[in-house]
Amino acid sequence: MEFVKNLQCVHCGQEYDPSVVELYCPACGYNDGILNVVYDYDLVSKQFNPTAMKECHLYSMWRYLPLLPIADATPLPHLQVGWTPLYKTPLLAAELGVKTCYVKDEGRNPTASFKDRASSVGVIKALEKKAARITCASTGNAASSLAGFAAAAQLPATIFVPKTAPEAKIAQLLIYGAQVFAVDGTYDQAWELCMEASAEFGWYNRNCAVNPNLIEGKKTVSLELVEQFLALDETMPDWVAVSVGDGCTVGGVYKGLWEMYRLGFIAKVPKILGVQAEGCQPFVTSWQNAAPLIPCEALTLADSIAVGHPRNFTKGLQAIVQSGGAYIAVTDEEILAAMKLLARKAAVFGEPAGVAAAAGVQRAVQSGVIDKSETVAILVTGNGLKDIKSAVKAAGSPILIPPALSAVKAAIQ
């Protein structure tokens, strides 16, 4: 925490002491008053710089402690978070129509999703606050990651999910020992109920949209991505593609890239491609029309980005605008096709929301948003085993045969 200057409201600009205000701007409320953690980057640079990081052999997200709002004395979870693999995938690049393509597989985190980066920080902050319980609302991945990290810290967790959340994700919550409320309603209704319960019972609120510390965990994927490209002696890609739900992930991706630019690791910030499902595209609509947020229904099989009322709208929109990037929407059919494409051309098995970014790159190339001469890094945010029903739908059925070699011969002709 020694490098944190203050928290600043993205709406009104008011600055707050993080020991006094933590979740959202009291003047603007939680719908508008999203806070941003502000660091003393000159002070940070004395410990976190290209020369110093070459000597750091801690290969997890905790190598980035100078850029995280965590007190030095706080114990870190024993689970390995971050430093997920980055693959160069020429076969996938050819299919997508770009010069070069890299895939960062975030499904390799402890609970098999990118959200572990945020939940690990959330649980640490709850421990710092000596909270008796931690809570969140989620379409699945944030919930399962919180359950896992709460179990690691032996911290009770109560989680609200829409009843439509994939069965595999709910199973994760329960196996880790979390108390789970399956809300007979939408994600947005589950989120509001979680907010009410958190306020009523004094539980620590892990909801990323209103807790600025969580985005700090998410941004580590970009800090890591930059270091991995530098280690490969490769030029940073022209584009970084990521699926978008409530805006927190894309906001974190941009902040991490900007910080690496601010601290002298890279010469410019790559453009960000934010990808949504056509059945739930509030960011795409707003960006295309230069209009305020208009909440919508969430009609997509990609549950992790099925957020009709994104709570971190300002940061999610700023990420695209300030990076010079673009928003784009893809159909559920394109998402299912991308599941097969990534698995067969890059051997990375991603869930629907995880592979939506790849579908978005393909659509962006076809529409001229991304030039065929450009390079792309795709963040796959969750493992395909998170949603087996969609995987089966994408992959198709096996060939049923009797136990006879003649049947095998007939099938392969």
Order of alpha helices (4+ residues) and beta strands (2+ residues): beta-beta-alpha-beta-alpha-alpha-beta-alpha-beta-alpha-beta-alpha-beta-alpha-beta-alpha-beta-alpha-alpha-beta-alpha-beta-alpha-alpha-beta-alpha-alpha-beta-alpha-alpha
